[in-house]
């Protein structure tokens, strides 16, 4: 049972029931669906296939709906591709046209108003670099090619020096969110987050759908503005994704590793899950084995303490979807068995006035007691999932087993480090419940006779309140 989870992107190469089942067996915990690609009909098929596999394998694989966000793009290019020549000048217009090496069409209408003289324009993940010479503030920008090359249709545009006035949710995103909510996804990824206000806006929209469905928000960190407002963003969101592709274009590439480590540390303190994404095992889109550098990248993300590592094109369009997942699982398991630093001092409870002080203290104590007694399991009952998140943030070597009567939380917790969740909805006495949960784990060979286990619960159980009880037991 690996602690670090795997998020794998579904796509044409991994859309069938058979392939998804292989990926789940290989170690996939969360199925990411990229709303930048595919119709709603195609995406519905993917969601239905994940749920069918969950049913057949008795799993709880979560579905992460990743919204496209305000991505800027060049339009269609003449003959499919053109060559931009270094030191040549060209025009960038918001008036729709076929792009050439002299005039490029950009889909963002406020582009001429937002950019200023001297600012950089990066195209195709930074492969091409332009610099603004002038703008008429209406519909046209004159730019110089600093780094040339081949440009093809629909390539992305990054503006690392520009304050972009786009809303956090485009019209497409709002339609996609409506579709995702109706299909009861577990997580929603918000792309190109700039500030905590973007998260607040998404929360308001999610609340409008009503019901009791718990949907977690994953704030994707890929803009320098987001890094500056990171504390407020973490306070508002449910999870972070370190989206290193666009982040590495928007900030200096040498800053990305230290930003990654900083974000993981902050999420540990805040008890919020964090995903490391992009270019993890890129060579396995075609190759049967990763490069040694890619193996090190995955291993270092695990050692940093990330909750999850993510596969993108490797599983969505790659040749070996389940093999990539299996390879990543093997790397994770080896690192966790040999080199992982457990028992981190994240978020030590010290705010006595907090309404969570008692439950936070119990989670901290449970982690320490479990380590000192070499317990085989930390067992917790939860309704909201909060206790599971808190215990996981201390990264105990002891396995974390979560029991809840809230079905909506079970799949959500599949993103959280070290947590395995089960459905349980009894409201009998605390002693009876503890005995029943231990018996269940023993029967399923997670614990054995004479093992120590740590239980956390709330008393009385029927109130489903905050955790206020801790018990150390020996398996009979």
Secondary structure, DSSP 8 states (H G I E B T S, - for coil): --SSEEEEEESGGG-SHHHHHHHHHHT--EEEEETTSS-HHHHHHHHHHHHHHHHHHT---EEEEE---S-EEB--BGGGEEEE-TT-EEEEESS---B-SSEEEBS-TTHHHH--TT-EEEETTTTEEEEEEEE-SSSEEEEEEEE-EEEETT-EEE-TT------SS-HHHHHHHHHHHHTT-SEEEETT--SHHHHHHHHHHHHTT-SS---EEEEEE-SHHHHHTHHHHHHH-SEEEEEHHHHHHHS-GGGHHHHHHHHHHHHHHHT-EEEEESSSSGGGGT-SS--HHHHHHHHHHHHHT-SEEEESHHHHT-S-HHHHHHHHHHHHHHHHHHT---S--TT----TTSTTHHHHHHHHHHHHHHHHTT-SEEEEE-SSSHHHHHHHHT--SSEEEEEES-HHHHHHGGGSTTEEEEE----S-HHHHHHHHHHHHHHTTSS-TT-EEEEEE-SSGGGT----EEEEEE--
